[in-house]
Amino acid sequence: MGAKPPRLGSVNYNNFKDIIKIAEVDGLAITRAALNPSGFIRIIRLVEQEARNRKILPPGN
């Protein structure tokens, strides 16, 4: 069997904080939220912080 497919969470600015804390979620589907540049950047920065907290992303990257 091949690798398991990733589990994605469809997010917006109101729900992404809860979704990124779910250990089984491998990525985010940022669709309509990406239409608002400042909101999109906030989501990305907070996701980066969560990745550092999970030790997925090294500090400083």
WOSULHU-V650920 format. One record per backbone hydrogen bond with DSSP energy under -0.5 kcal/mol. CO is the residue of the C=O (numbers start at 1). NH is the residue of the N-H. If there is no record, write none. Layout:
co=[CO	CO]
nh=[NH	NH]
This chain:
co=[6	7	7	9	9	11	12	12	15	15	16	18	19	21	22	27	28	29	29	31	32	33	35	36	37	38	39	40	41	42	43	44	45	46	47	48	49	50	51	51	52	58]
nh=[8	26	27	11	29	31	15	16	18	19	20	21	22	23	25	9	30	11	31	34	35	36	37	40	41	42	43	44	45	46	47	48	49	50	51	52	53	54	56	57	55	61]
